[in-house]
């Protein structure tokens, strides 16, 4: 399995920005970011295909978050702008079984340990 390590989480005020990075060992296909807020189920945030030709966002993050990847550096990045308190969660990077990154957790076979993001009001 691919090893995934997230970084870049922290505490930020509402309206601020954070940049999350995911470094992966070995080859990957589609990559996704998910998050889990306290007391809630994990949810899809953003996904990017291997060739970055298809990108998908959840309705709550579209227009505020940007996912990108650099296959030569084995990294996937999530730029988060205009953060809101409801974005507070542990963010997970995941590697998909498929070329495209779907919104379905069971399509992902490797997960990072997560990085915590806290947005204060």
N, C-alpha and C positions, 0 to 999 in steps of 0.2 A: 504494500500500500504506500501511497504517497504521504510524506510527512509535511504537515502544514503548520506554519507558525505565524500568528498574527501579532501586530504591534501597532502602536499609535493611539491607543485609547487614552482616556483621561477625563478630566473635569473641565467643562467649558460653560460659559454663560450662554443663555438663549440668544440666538442671532449670530453666534460665533461659528467657527469652522474647525474641523478636525480631518486629518488624513490618515486613514488606516491602510496598513500594508500587510500583505500575506506573501510570505516566502515559501516556496514549495520545493521539495526535493524530487527529482525525477520528472518524467513527462506527464503532462496533464492534458485533459480535453477541455470541456466547458468548465467554468469556474463560477461559483456563486458566493454571495454574502447573505447570511441570515442573521437574525437577531432574536433574542429572548428577553423580554422585559420581566420584571418581578411579578410573579403570579400569573403570567401569561404563557401561552404556547409559543414555541419558536416559529418565526415567520420569515418568509422570503423578503429580501431587500433589493437585491440586484443580481444580475447574471450576465455573463459574457461568454460567447462562443470561443473556441480555440483561436480562430482567425480574427476575432473581434468584429466579424461581419454581422453578428446579431447581438444586440444588447437589449436587456429587458429590465424594467424597474417596477416596483410596486407602486400603486397609486399614491401612497403616502410619501414616497421618496422621490418620485419623478419630479424633475425640474429643480431639485435641491441637491441630489447626490449624483456623482459621476463615477462610473466604474471604468477601469482601464487595465490593460495588462501589457507586460513586456516579456515575451517568451524567451528572449535571449538572456534575461536576468532572472527568470523563474519567479516573477512577482506579479501580483494582482493588487491593484490599489482602489480604494474607495474614498473619494473626496466628498466630504460631507459639509455642505454650506447651509446657512440659515437654519441652524439647528434649533430644535424645539425641545421643551422638557419631555414630551412624549417620545422623543428619540432615545431616551435613556434606556439602555439595555446592554447585555453582553452580546457582542458581535462575533460571529463565527464565519470563517472562510471554509469553503467546501469544494471538493473536486468531484466533478460529474463523471458518470460512466459514458456519457455521450458527447458528441462534438458540440452540441448546443447546451446551454445552461437552462434547465427548466425551473419551474417554481416548486417542484415536488421533492421533498426531502429524500424519499427513497431512491431517487435517481442519483444520489450522491454517495460515494463509497469511502470517502476520506474526509475527516473533519479536523479542524484545528481546536486548540484548547479554549479559544475565545479571548477577546479583549474587552474590557469594560469601558463603556462610554456613559458619562453622567452629564446631563445638561441641566444647569440650574436656572431657575426663573428670575 
